Amino acid sequence: MKEVPGWRNMKPLYYLCNFLAVTPPHSLGNTVTPVSLRFKLYTIVHIFIIIALYAHSSYGRENFIYGSMNMTVAITDKIANFMLTFFNVSLRIILVFSKGKVIKSFFNQGYELSKQEIFNCCSKKSFRMNFAIFNLYMVLLLLFDAYLWISSVGVRMFQYYIGRSFTYYVCNTTIFLIFHSVLPIKRFFTSLGIAFDNIMKNLICEIDGRHEFFLAEFKSAKTPPNKLNCYDLRRVRKNYNSICELVDAFNNIYGLAMLEIIIVVITYVLNLTDLFLVYGMSKSRNIEGVSFGTNLVILCALWITTLLLFTILLAYGCAGATSEAEKIAKICFYWLNEIPTMPVSIKDQTIKEELALLAQQSTSRTSKFSAAGFFPVDFTLLGFIFGSVTSYIIISIQFIE
């Protein structure tokens, strides 16, 4: 069995998600079984820990922090804290208790598709480097956050924000998991489009004799033509349908999680923007007699950049997969126009019929990613987030003044 870099080599990410009780453990390629009782109990422990951390932080902030904090900052802090906790609890309920078998089947489907030589996925080295950079960045950011608050307000007040650091890391790890679940789908569509185009070039050579023209292109192609002879148009249609089923499973599993992630991002960007405007730009305002300056500005900028960066990654992966899927239909119509209107042989007629079927399939069954059906997950998300934040900032400035 050949090594499958797109899925099997992402084991470190799967193990981390298992440790965080985000996804149930599963060996790729094995029979899908229900989530074990042992792991369900492990997940329940995580849920109780998160709820306990939320209760502790809410009590401490309400009694020792919010009284000396600006009203708008306190309100957005409460909302952001609640949404992050709600996301962490509901994520585990969805991915472990509700869709445990579904997510295992999803990983298996992707793994089986990855076995085909035609599909190219990320290399083991590339993924592990990305995984290491992600964790290093998160650790450094959380350490800087802890250093700023402890050095400013002390451990007594920072203890009410320790739970936030853990739940925030889980949130970003989930985004990283979703991104690396959609990235192979994007590469599947890309590889399928390239193979499909090369197959058609080979077939058209035989139809109209333009052999010399396409022979030059085959020489520069990564995949030798002799490996594509058996990869016929019917298999292209079957693989397109298999990838679309993968997209459907992806939406079923991660749709609600992506909706909650966007809400968490918006609430935290609002809270950080408030914090920046009230305490970062003015030394006259303070919390418990402690004023902030440049360090808080840097911290808020880093957190906001991180939130938006991970949102962009999410949008990039989903929008890229949709774009690559749409190219299949474009290739179909291009080659349909190259085939004579009245085929002169049975082979020509068969090719035309297969192309027409694939064109119909690729246009009627489009691959779209959505946040539980509420809105599409693509680059329009950024406009939605910026619009929400800008509107709030305008209102917030009036309260601050």
N, C-alpha and C positions, 0 to 999 in steps of 0.2 A: 504494500500500500504506500502510495507516495505521500510525502510530508505535505500538510495543508497549512501554509503560512497564514492564510486569512483568518482562520478560526482556532485551530489547535494551538498555535503559538501565542495566543492571547491568554494563555493560562494564568499568568500573574494577575491580570485584571479580574478574571473569574474568581480566583482564590480570594482576592481582596474583597470582592462583592459578597462572597460566601461568608467571610469573616465579619463583615459589616451587617450580615443578615439582610442583604438587599435582594439577592437571587439565590435560589436553592442550588446545592451542589449537583453536578451532573457531568458524566464522562461523555465527551462527544462521540457520536456513533453508536453508543449503547442504547438499549431499549429504554423508552421513556416510561418512567414509573412515577407514581404519586410522591409528593414531598413527604419525607419521613416524619414521624411523630417527634423524633429527637430534634430535628432541625426546626420544626414548628415551635417546640418549647424554647429552643434557643432564640428564635425570633421574638417570641413573647417576652422573654427577658429583656431583649433590646428595646422593645416598645415600652416596657415599664420603666427602664432606665431613662429613656428620652422624656417620658411624661414626668418622671421625678425631677429631672434636670429643669424642665420647663416650670414646674411648680416652685422649685427652689429659686430660679432666676426671677420669676414673676413676683414672688413674695419679697425678695430682696430689693428689686428695683422699685417696687411700689412703696416700700417703707423707707428706703434709704437714698434713692437716687432721683426718682421722678419729681419729688417735692422741690428740688433745687434746679431742675432741668426746664428748659424752655418748653412751653406747652406743645407746640407743633412737633418738636423733636421727640417728646415723650409719647405723643399719639402714634407717630410713625414707627417708633421703636416697639411699642406694644403690638402693632399690627404685623410688623416684620417678624418679631419673635414668635407670634402665634402661627403665622403662615409657614415659617420654616419648620416649626415643630409638627404642624399638621401634615406638611409634605412628608417628613421623615416617618411618621406613623402610618399614613395612608399608603406610602410607597411599599412598605413591607407587607401590609395587608393585601395589596394588589398583586405584587410580584411573587409572593410566597404562598399566601393562603388562597387567593382567588385564581391566579393564572400561573401557578407553579408548573403544572404539566405543559401548559401552552408555551411558556418560555423555553422549556427543555426541548420541545418539538421544534421551536424556531431555531435554536442553536443546531439541532440535528439537520434540519433542512438546509441551512447555510453550509454546514460541514459537508453534506453530500454533494451539493453543487460545486463546492470548492475542489472536489476530487477530480473534476474534469480538467483536462489539460488546457482547454480553451480559455479557462478563467484565470486571470492573474490577480493575486491579492498582495497585501503588504508583506514585506519580508520580516523575518523574525527579528533581525537587528533593528530595522526601522521602528517596529512597534515597541520594542523594549526600550529604545532610546526615548521615544515619546512618553512612555509610561514613567521612566525615571525622571524626565524633565518635569512632567506634571506633578509628581509627588514632591520633588525637590522644591518647586515653586510654591506649592501649597504649604509645605513645612516652614519655609522661610517667611512667607506672608503671615502665617499664624504666629510665628515666633516674634516677628516685628510688632504685630498687633498686641500680643501679650506684654512685650517690653514697654510699649508706649503707655498702656493703661496702668500697668503695675508701677512704673516709674512716676506716673502722674498722680494717680488716685490711690495706689496701694492695692495689696492683695485683698483686703477686706471688701472692696467694691468690685474688683475684677472677678471675684469668685462667682458673681451673678451673671457673668458672660462666658464662663468656661464651656457651658453646655452649648452655647451658640457656635463656638469654634468647631466642636465635634459634629454637630448637625450640618454646619456649613460645608465641612469636608465631605460628608456623605452626599450632600446635594451635588457638589462638583464632581465627585466620583461617579455619580449616576449619569450626569451629563456626558462625562468621558466614556462611560459604557454605552450610552445611546449613540454617541458619535461613532464609536468603533463597531456598533452594530449596523449602522446605516452605510458606513464607508464601504464594506464589502459589497453591499447591494449596488452601490454606485459603480464599483469596479466590474461587477457582473454584467451590468448593462453596457458598460464601455467595451468590455471584451467581446460580448455577444455582437455588438454593432460592428466591430472590426472584423470578426470572423464572418459575419453575414455579408459584409461588403466584399471580402476576399473571395467568398464562395461565388458570389454573383459575377465577379470579374472573371473567374475561372470558367463559369458556365457561358458567359457572353462571348468569351474567346471562341468557344466551340460553335456558337450560333452564327455569328456574323464574320468570323475570320479575322477579327482585329487582334490577332495573337501577339504580334510584335509590340503593340502599344502596351498591353497589360503584362507582358512578360517582363518588361523593365520594372514595372511596379512590384511584381512578385519577387524579383531579385532583391529589392530593398525592403521587403516586408519582413517582420520579425518571425512570423510563423511560416515555415515552408509550405508551398501549395500542396504537396503530397499528403500532408497531415489533415488537410481540409477536404479532401475528396470524399471521405466517408461522412463528413459532417454536413448532411444535406439540409435542405430548407425546412423539411418537416421537423427535424431536431431543433432548428432555430425557433420554430413556433412553440415547440414543447418546452424548450428552455425559457423562452420569454414568459410563458404562462407560469412556469415554476418560480421565476423571479418575482412575478406579480403576486403570487401567493405568499412569497416571503414578505413583500411590502404590506399585504393585508394583515399578516401575523404581527408585523412590526407595529402597525397602527393599533391593533387590538391590545398589544402588550404595553406599549409606551405612550399611547395617545393621552390618557389622563395624566400620566406623570409629566409629560411635556407641558400640558396646560398648567399644572401646578408650578412647574419650574418657572414659566413665564411670569406667573403672579408673584412668586418669591422674588424674582429678579426686579420686577417693577417696585415692589414694596421696599426692598433693600436699597435700591438706587434712590428712591424718594427719601428714605431715612438718612442715608449717607450724604445726600445733597443738603438736607436740612442741617445735619451736623456740621457740614463744611461751611454753610452760610452763617450759622449762628456762632459757632465756637472757633472755627478755623480762620475766619476773616476778621474777627473782632476779639481782641484780648480783654476787652472790658467785661465780657460775659464769661462766666465760669460755672463749674460743677463742684459743689462742696468746697468753694474757695480756690479751686485749681483752674487756672487759665491755660488755654492751648494755643499753639501757633503753627509754625512750619511743619512740625512732625505730624500733626493731625491732618493738615492739608495733604501731605504726602500719603498718609494712610488712607484717607478717603479716596484720593485719586487712584491708588492701587486697588482698593476694593471695587470701586466702580468700573475700572478698566477690566478687572478679572471677571466681574459679572457680565459685562458686555462682550468680552472676548469669548467666553464660553457660550453665550447666546449666539454669537456669530458662527462659532464652530457647529452648533446645532443646525442653524439655518443653512450653512454652507453644505453640510452633508446631505440634508434632505433636498435642498434645491438642486444640488449637483446630480443626485440620483434621478430626480424627475427630468432634468435636462437631458441626461444620457438616454433615458427611456424614450423620450420624444424623438431622438435621433433615429431610432429604429424605423419609425413611420416615414421619416424623411428619406431614408435609404430605400425603402420600399417604393415610394413614388418616383424616386429618381430612376431606379432600374425598370420600373414599369414603363416609363417613357422611352427607355432604350430598346425595349422589345418591340418587334413589328406588331402593328395593330391586328393583322391577320397572320397568325403563326403558320409556318409552312410545314411543321412536323409535329408529331405527338409530343416529343420532348419539349419543344418550344411552348406548346399549349400547357403542358404540365407545369413548367416553370412559371408561366404567367398566372395560372390558377393558384399556385402556391404563394406567389407574391401578393396576389389579390387577397387571399385569406389572411396572410400575415399583416397586410396593410389594414384590413378590417379589424383584426384582433388588436393591433397596436394603437389604433385610434379609438376603439370602443372601450378598451380596458387600459386606461391611463394609470400611471403610477403616481399617486398623490399622497403626500404625508400631511396629516392633520392632528391638531391637538384635541383629541376626543370629538372631532367634528365641529368644533367651535370656530376654528380658523386654520388656514393652511400654514404649515411650518416651512417658511422660506424667508427670503430677505425682507419681505414686507413686515416681518416681525419687528425689525429694527425701527421702522417708521412708526409702528404702533407704540413701541416702548418710548421712543423719543417724544412722541406726541403726548403721551400720558405724563411723562416727567416734566416736560415744558409747561403744560397747563397747570400742574401742581405747583411748580416753582413760582409762577406768576402770582398765584393765590397765597402761597406761603410767605413770599416777601412782604406782602401787605400785612400779614399777621406779625411778622418779625419787627416791622417798622412801628 
